């Protein structure tokens, strides 16, 4: 049994008075956080949970959710975080399929309809009741089993049903070590927890900060512009849309903040935004990662190629990447997850001689940079021609004023399927067709969208990727009435 040090306890011994978490109106030291997590751990044990128990946590980012993540890690309890925006019926199905013994549920509209007669409800102590109760000099290191299952985190489910991916602490540990090579992080830094903790990207931020002794900035109710002006945020994880809005916000200059590094996810960042960030003396990086690889797989400085494609960096240490004969990205290494969890405790880890097929298509440039071209299961055929939606999306995102773009196929009587686009931009909805002239310079005719619709107000995002099934259903309902 391989034991790794609990990163929180280690920091509580090493730098007890350093800030571990910046909150909206206060901060918590490593010693205080360690004590708080110990108190939560005792409460979970009192509630009947033990090593290998599964705890569902239905919550947005909060101090309570952070406590639970760390208490589960330390106790050997399997942390099963779920998006609180999911409908009650979906949450019930997921909690059952993940074999959860107990759940903590953030109070909201979805949670009010939850019916979980066979699952114990966990109610936590109020924060003021939890205070440090020990001296750092009396603390002992805590060993974590590196191979035991420590969490079940849902994949994005952007193109199909979300799956519960299981990780052990070794996966997260080596994910953080590899990230450190491209994104140095130290005790003088602070990383904004801008990604949800029910997403592997949010979980990864926590582990990176704990291993490096860096602070986590946790202020989910504050606007990002306020956070950056008020807290010493040095590291920031964003997607193209958030970066666009941040750079266009009034009275905001990134050069006047503490930011050193911006890590981009979601597969794309516009070239003009990269140039804007670089002129302000801030390092911007693109990345490729997935839940199954415990977050980042590749990271590097973005290079824009002649065909509008964008590099995602080189493979990080402790993971290897290859391209199959069919052009599919495959991965293996210490960060590769334990498998997809099935009710009853079975894991499914489909491998080809140790390699996991990601379902993503791509290639390496001559200097070893990964270029992701799209999802294998997103490609469709229109009039005998292969169309990759991501290519059209990148062409749209390269146009001035476009913040988000999603392209999906719709049924067509003549061609079988045709692409349609949804666009979030600063262009009036009635004038979206003006984008066609710009697209004509970037796409061959058969790849031009049949319709360009405004971004729907009802869509929500729980992570880095959009829900393509939602957009496909919406596109079919609109397009069929316009043929």
Beta strands, then each sheet from edge to edge (+ up, - down):
strand 1: 3-5
strand 2: 19-22
strand 3: 27-29
strand 4: 54-58
strand 5: 78-82
strand 6: 102-105
strand 7: 120-121
strand 8: 143-145
strand 9: 149-154
strand 10: 164-168
strand 11: 190-192
strand 12: 215-217
strand 13: 235-238
strand 14: 261-264
strand 15: 283-290
strand 16: 295-301
strand 17: 314-315
strand 18: 319-323
strand 19: 328-333
strand 20: 339-342
strand 21: 346-348
strand 22: 356-364
strand 23: 370-375
strand 24: 380-382
strand 25: 385-387
strand 26: 402-412
strand 27: 416-425
strand 28: 452-454
sheet 1: 1+ 8-
sheet 2: 3+ 2- 12- 11-
sheet 3: 5+ 4+ 6+ 7+
sheet 4: 9+ 10- 20+ 21-
sheet 5: 13+ 14+ 15+ 16- 17+
sheet 6: 18+ 19- 22+ 23-
sheet 7: 24+ 25-
sheet 8: 26+ 27- 28-
end
